[in-house]
Amino acid sequence: MILVSACLCGINCKYNGGNNIDEKVLQMVRGGLAIPVCPEQLGGLPTPRTPAEIKIVDGEKRVVTKDGRDVTENYQKGAQEVLRIAQELKIKKAILKKKSPSCGLDEIYDGTFSNNLTKGNGVTTDLLLKNDIEVENV
């Protein structure tokens, strides 16, 4: 069993109310091989919601919306919930959405809302990796 970003299996939980469906991931969920999670929703954020990106503020990684609201706590809470699910179900792998401030692996948007990418991981990805859960991006 693995965890997958809910948006990748067609669940409309993306910031704009849409999804990022990936047929391979959807088939894994349909086949009972994967469990969908959305860290943003688990962290208490609505759908749709204002886009957010990771910025470094005073040397600290923060998640800030396009209109300047700090939603770091929501992202951290959602990451903790995803980790709790993984640990409870003894899951050791996740397939998550690339470039996301929650789920991105190795490359995320740079916090300027200009489609520029930078090296880094999303909040959930960081937490899963620190807890020995493998993360792959789609």
Rosetta blueprint (number, residue, H / E / L):
1 M L
2 I E
3 L E
4 V E
5 S E
6 A H
7 C H
8 L H
9 C H
10 G L
11 I L
12 N L
13 C L
14 K L
15 Y L
16 N L
17 G L
18 G L
19 N L
20 N L
21 I L
22 D L
23 E H
24 K H
25 V H
26 L H
27 Q H
28 M H
29 V H
30 R H
31 G L
32 G L
33 L L
34 A E
35 I E
36 P E
37 V E
38 C L
39 P H
40 E H
41 Q H
42 L H
43 G L
44 G L
45 L L
46 P L
47 T L
48 P L
49 R L
50 T L
51 P L
52 A E
53 E E
54 I E
55 K E
56 I E
57 V E
58 D L
59 G L
60 E E
61 K E
62 R E
63 V E
64 V E
65 T E
66 K L
67 D L
68 G L
69 R L
70 D E
71 V L
72 T H
73 E H
74 N H
75 Y H
76 Q H
77 K H
78 G H
79 A H
80 Q H
81 E H
82 V H
83 L H
84 R H
85 I H
86 A H
87 Q H
88 E H
89 L L
90 K L
91 I L
92 K L
93 K E
94 A E
95 I E
96 L E
97 K L
98 K L
99 K E
100 S L
101 P L
102 S L
103 C L
104 G L
105 L L
106 D L
107 E E
108 I E
109 Y E
110 D L
111 G L
112 T L
113 F L
114 S L
115 N L
116 N L
117 L E
118 T E
119 K E
120 G L
121 N L
122 G L
123 V H
124 T H
125 T H
126 D H
127 L H
128 L H
129 L H
130 K H
131 N L
132 D L
133 I L
134 E E
135 V E
136 E E
137 N E
138 V L
